[in-house]
Structure formats: structure tokens, C-alpha cells
């Protein structure tokens, strides 16, 4: 029972920290503010977490895990190899569009939040780039797209996607992020030899 209570308290602090980070940003957020938001003491926060950075890293990993799970579910729901890639792209844009404060927190604030956080963000970028590459490899193996350097294409796709979402999160008057899907889709598919409207383009 004590373990259940401790886990519930820990989760409550994490949720409170997420709200504080989203409002104030990483640098201006304080452990005191997190403690007040969680209705506990500063010592209560430190009992569960050694530092503000640790809390941010845990929240970052949790958000990335949830996003990856959504993307993998969307991929699994499609049978066509190219549709799987499109589903992953749409899922990422749709998820961030519903949580602009989190996109700003993790993509804008996180990039300037310290070496450990930047290293973790870089590792997550590599994981999502590999997810894209896996789908491209499957599409090549199935003959759905011509043979290509999937590592390079995946890196380019993720870089473009990251720039679009980061710019949207940072903008004072952001445009509709889901609408960007259709432009990115055409750009990405044409880049691998597919006419977005008619399928594989002739060589």
C-alpha cells in the first residue's frame, strides 16, 4: 500500500511539474513552484526526484514513449508500406498540434536546457529517425518505392519535420500544423519517386 501511495504521489508531482514547465518554461520553473502546484513541500519533491533536470528528463521520455506508441499503432493499422510512412507522419503532426505547449517545451525550451537534456533529445531524434528508416526499408523491400539511401532520406525527412514543428511551436501566430501534412507529404513522396496522386513515378 505504501508503494502504491508513493507511486501515486510521484505521478502527481510529475503532472504538476509538467503544468509548471508548460507555463513558465524550463529555466524559469522552480522546484518551489512545482511543490506548490503538487500541494507538497519542496522536500517532498526532492524525496522522489533529485533535481529539476531529472523531472524534465522523465517527462521528456514519457512524452516520447507515448508519441512513439501512437505512431507505431498508426503504422500497424495500415497494410500498404507507403501508407505506413504517411500514417507515422500524420500522427506526429496531429499529436503536436493538440499540445502546442508541450511542443514548445520539449522542442524549443529543451534545446537550450542543458547538456544532459540536449543529449537525450538527440537520442530521441535518432530513435524516431530510425523508425522512419524502418518503414522506408520495408517499402523498398516490398517494391513500393525504388531503391534509395533510406538512412539519408529518413534523416532528411525527420529534419524537415522537426524544423516545421519547432517553427510552429515558436511562432507568435502559428499556422495550422495538420495542414502542413499535405505539403510535407507531397514533398516527401516525390523525393522517393512517388507521385502523391498516382503512385510510383516512371523512371
C-alpha positions as CSV (number, residue, x, y, z in Angstrom):
1,X,0.0,0.0,0.0
2,X,2.9,2.4,0.8
3,X,4.4,1.7,-2.6
4,X,1.1,2.4,-4.3
5,X,0.8,5.7,-2.4
6,X,4.4,6.6,-3.2
7,X,3.9,5.9,-6.9
8,X,0.7,7.9,-7.0
9,X,2.5,10.8,-5.2
10,X,5.4,10.6,-7.7
11,X,3.0,10.7,-10.6
12,X,1.2,13.7,-9.1
13,X,4.4,15.6,-8.8
14,X,5.3,14.8,-12.4
15,X,1.9,16.0,-13.6
16,X,2.3,19.2,-11.6
17,X,5.8,19.7,-13.0
18,X,4.5,19.4,-16.5
19,X,2.0,22.1,-15.9
20,X,4.6,24.4,-14.3
21,X,7.1,23.8,-17.1
22,X,4.5,24.4,-19.7
23,X,3.5,27.8,-18.1
24,X,6.9,29.1,-17.1
25,X,9.4,27.2,-19.4
26,X,12.3,25.1,-18.1
27,X,14.6,27.8,-17.0
28,X,12.0,29.9,-15.1
29,X,10.3,26.9,-13.5
30,X,11.4,26.2,-9.9
31,X,11.2,23.3,-7.6
32,X,9.3,25.6,-5.2
33,X,6.7,26.2,-7.9
34,X,6.4,22.5,-8.7
35,X,5.9,21.8,-5.0
36,X,3.1,24.4,-4.7
37,X,1.4,23.0,-7.8
38,X,1.6,19.5,-6.4
39,X,0.4,20.5,-2.9
40,X,3.5,19.2,-1.3
41,X,6.7,20.5,0.2
42,X,10.0,21.2,-1.6
43,X,11.5,18.3,0.4
44,X,8.6,16.2,-0.8
45,X,9.6,16.8,-4.4
46,X,13.3,16.1,-3.7
47,X,12.3,12.9,-1.9
48,X,11.1,11.5,-5.2
49,X,13.4,13.4,-7.6
50,X,17.0,14.5,-7.2
51,X,16.7,17.6,-9.4
52,X,14.5,19.6,-11.7
53,X,16.5,18.3,-14.6
54,X,15.6,14.7,-13.7
55,X,11.9,15.6,-13.7
56,X,12.2,17.2,-17.1
57,X,14.1,14.2,-18.5
58,X,11.4,11.8,-17.2
59,X,8.6,13.9,-18.7
60,X,10.5,14.1,-22.0
61,X,10.9,10.3,-22.1
62,X,7.3,9.8,-21.2
63,X,6.1,12.1,-23.9
64,X,8.4,10.5,-26.5
65,X,7.2,7.0,-25.4
66,X,3.5,8.0,-25.8
67,X,4.2,9.6,-29.2
68,X,6.1,6.5,-30.4
69,X,3.3,4.2,-29.3
70,X,0.8,6.3,-31.2
71,X,2.9,6.3,-34.3
72,X,3.5,2.5,-34.1
73,X,-0.2,1.9,-33.7
74,X,-1.0,4.0,-36.7
75,X,1.7,2.2,-38.7
76,X,0.3,-1.2,-37.7
77,X,-3.2,-0.2,-38.8
78,X,-2.0,0.2,-42.4
79,X,-1.2,-2.5,-44.8
80,X,0.4,-0.6,-47.7
81,X,4.1,0.2,-47.0
82,X,3.8,3.8,-48.2
83,X,0.6,4.4,-46.2
84,X,2.5,3.3,-43.1
85,X,5.0,6.0,-43.6
86,X,2.2,8.6,-44.2
87,X,0.4,7.4,-41.0
88,X,3.5,8.0,-38.9
89,X,3.9,11.5,-40.3
90,X,0.3,12.4,-39.7
91,X,0.4,11.0,-36.2
92,X,3.3,13.2,-35.2
93,X,1.9,16.4,-36.6
94,X,-1.6,15.7,-35.2
95,X,-0.2,14.9,-31.7
96,X,1.8,18.1,-31.5
97,X,-1.0,20.2,-32.9
98,X,-3.1,19.3,-29.9
99,X,-0.4,20.1,-27.4
100,X,1.4,23.2,-28.6
101,X,2.6,24.0,-25.1
102,X,4.4,20.6,-24.9
103,X,5.9,21.0,-28.4
104,X,7.3,24.4,-27.3
105,X,8.5,23.0,-24.1
106,X,10.3,20.0,-25.5
107,X,11.4,21.3,-28.9
108,X,12.2,24.9,-28.1
109,X,13.0,25.0,-24.3
110,X,14.6,21.6,-24.3
111,X,17.1,22.5,-26.9
112,X,18.6,25.1,-24.6
113,X,18.1,23.3,-21.3
114,X,21.5,21.8,-20.6
115,X,23.8,19.1,-22.0
116,X,22.1,16.1,-20.5
117,X,18.7,17.2,-21.9
118,X,20.2,18.0,-25.3
119,X,21.9,14.6,-25.4
120,X,18.6,12.9,-24.6
121,X,16.8,14.9,-27.3
122,X,19.4,14.0,-29.8
123,X,19.0,10.3,-28.8
124,X,15.2,10.6,-29.3
125,X,15.7,12.2,-32.7
126,X,17.8,9.2,-33.6
127,X,15.1,6.8,-32.4
128,X,12.4,8.5,-34.5
129,X,14.7,8.8,-37.5
130,X,15.3,5.0,-37.2
131,X,11.5,4.4,-37.1
132,X,11.1,6.3,-40.3
133,X,14.0,4.4,-41.9
134,X,12.5,1.1,-40.9
135,X,9.3,1.9,-42.8
136,X,11.3,3.1,-45.8
137,X,13.3,-0.1,-45.8
138,X,10.1,-2.1,-45.7
139,X,8.7,0.0,-48.6
140,X,11.8,-0.7,-50.7
141,X,11.8,-4.4,-49.9
142,X,8.1,-4.6,-51.0
143,X,8.9,-2.7,-54.2
144,X,6.6,0.1,-53.2
145,X,9.4,2.7,-53.8
146,X,12.6,2.5,-55.8
147,X,15.9,1.5,-54.0
148,X,17.2,4.6,-52.2
149,X,19.6,5.5,-49.4
150,X,17.0,5.1,-46.6
151,X,19.3,6.3,-43.9
152,X,19.8,9.6,-45.7
153,X,16.2,10.0,-46.6
154,X,15.0,9.2,-43.1
155,X,17.4,11.8,-41.7
156,X,16.2,14.4,-44.2
157,X,12.5,13.7,-43.5
158,X,12.9,13.9,-39.8
159,X,15.0,17.0,-40.0
160,X,12.3,18.7,-42.1
161,X,9.5,17.5,-39.8
162,X,11.4,18.7,-36.8
163,X,12.0,22.2,-38.3
164,X,8.4,22.6,-39.3
165,X,7.1,21.6,-35.8
166,X,9.7,23.7,-34.0
167,X,8.9,26.8,-36.1
168,X,5.2,26.3,-35.5
169,X,5.8,25.9,-31.7
170,X,7.9,29.1,-31.7
171,X,5.7,31.3,-33.9
172,X,3.7,34.1,-32.4
173,X,0.8,33.4,-34.8
174,X,1.2,29.8,-35.9
175,X,-0.5,28.4,-38.9
176,X,-2.4,25.1,-38.8
177,X,0.1,22.3,-38.2
178,X,-2.1,19.5,-39.6
179,X,-2.4,21.4,-42.9
180,X,1.3,21.2,-43.3
181,X,0.9,17.4,-43.6
182,X,-0.3,17.7,-47.2
183,X,2.6,19.8,-48.3
184,X,5.2,17.6,-46.5
185,X,3.5,14.5,-47.9
186,X,3.9,15.7,-51.5
187,X,7.5,16.8,-50.8
188,X,8.5,13.6,-49.1
189,X,6.8,11.2,-51.5
190,X,8.1,12.9,-54.6
191,X,11.5,12.7,-53.1
192,X,11.4,8.9,-53.1
193,X,10.0,8.6,-56.6
194,X,6.3,8.5,-55.9
195,X,3.6,10.7,-57.4
196,X,1.4,11.6,-54.4
197,X,-1.7,11.3,-56.6
198,X,-0.9,8.3,-58.8
199,X,1.8,6.1,-57.2
200,X,5.3,5.3,-58.3
201,X,6.6,7.6,-60.9
202,X,8.1,6.1,-64.1
203,X,11.9,6.0,-64.2
